[in-house]
């Protein structure tokens, strides 16, 4: 099973692609890496991961076995840090608004897809 959503951030001219899957998460990560001509396959097994290959698209991967408040917050932190660093934004209020918006969108998506949140 794989579910995905694209969250547009018009203010920053980019999209955050959220991919939630069960099974071997490395396969989904490597599909995206291959699409962006990233040569080395991803071999580590992870609960979640954030990737970006350009300033206009960021990817967040979550494995359903580890879909928790902790993992969601962890990866959202990474994506917002990358997004704002790419744009040389150091002002915390902008970062806080982006992470708040993305958090709401991710949780709405999880609820819509009726996915189970784990503890931890």
QUIPE-V771725 format. One record per run of one state. SS is the DSSP state (H for helix, E for strand, L for the rest). FROM is the first residue (numbers start at 0). TO is the last residue. Records with the same first field share a line. If there is no record, write none. Layout:
SS->FROM-TO / FROM-TO
This chain:
L->0-0 / 12-12 / 21-23 / 35-46 / 54-55 / 66-66 / 86-90 / 112-116 / 118-119
E->1-8 / 13-20 / 47-53 / 56-62 / 67-67 / 117-117
H->9-11 / 24-34 / 63-65 / 68-85 / 91-111
